[in-house]
């Protein structure tokens, strides 16, 4: 008994759109890194010259955001469903926004 069905990539057709959104998130990630660096330099200049723990946490949060973005962008359509790819992209954006907020909270 064999069953035939459509592959996961042809089922909804949203894979390309989600990949474009994930790629745009990678560009936002670069901007978030620059913003984090600027905020850290401003904080270091205005205070004692040493970054606090939230600066380190902010920069550390950018790594999982980059990994999530790369996974959503480059994993094949057979490896992820569109729903999972969308959730990974949402996590990427959430972490990208959280990083500069953490650096800004370090006072």
N, C-alpha and C positions, 0 to 999 in steps of 0.2 A: 504494500500500500504506500503510495507516494502522494504527497500533497504539494501543490504548487501555490506559491503566494508571491506577493510583490516584496522586493527587498525593502529594508527599513528606509533607505534613502529615497525610494520612489513613493513611499506611502503618503507622505504629507508634502514634500517639496520645500520645507522650511529650512533645510540644512544649509543651503547657500546663504540665505538671509541671516541666519544665526552666526554663520562664520564671518560675514561682513561686520556684524555687530561686535563680535569678539575681536576682530582685527582693529576696529575703531577703538575698542577698549584698550588695546595694546598701545595705541597712540596716546590715549588719555593717561595710561600708566607712565609714559615718559614725562608727560606734563606734571603728573603727581610727584614724580621723583624730583623734578626741578623745583617744584613748589616746596617739597619737604626740605630740600637742600637750602633753599633761600630762607625758610623759616628757622632752620637750625642755625644758620649763620647769623641771622638777626638776633636770635636768642643768645647765642654765644657772645655776640658783641655787646648786648645790653646787660648781661649778667656777668658771672664770674668766668666765662670762657669755656665752661664745661657743659656738655650736653647731658641732660637728665635721662632717666630710664625711659620716658615716653618718646624721646627722640629715637632711641635705639629700637623701641617697639614699633614706631612708625615706619622706619626703614625696613624692619624685619617683616612687616605685614606686606610689603611690596613683593617679596619673593613668592608667597603663595598666590598672590594675584597674578603674577606673571606666569606661574605654572598652570593655573586654571585657564588663563587666556590662551596659552599655547596648546593645552589639551583640547579646548573647544575649537580652536582654529585648525589644528593639524590632524587630530585623530580621524580615522576613516569613518564614513557614514555607517558602516556595518558594526563598528565598535560602540557607538553611542546612539541612543534614540534622540529624536529632536527635543523631547521633554528634558532629558538629562543634559543635553548640550545647552539648552536654555537656562537650566538651573546653574550649570557651571559658569555660564556667562554672567548671570546675575550675581554669583559669588565674586567673580572677578571685579565687577563694578563696585560692589559693596566694599571690598577690601581696598580698592583704589581710592574710594572716597574716605575710608577710615584712616588711611595713612597720614594725610596732611592734618586731619583733625587731631590725631594723637600727638603729632609734633607741635601743633599750635597750643595744645593743652599743657605742654611742658613749660612751666613758668619759673 
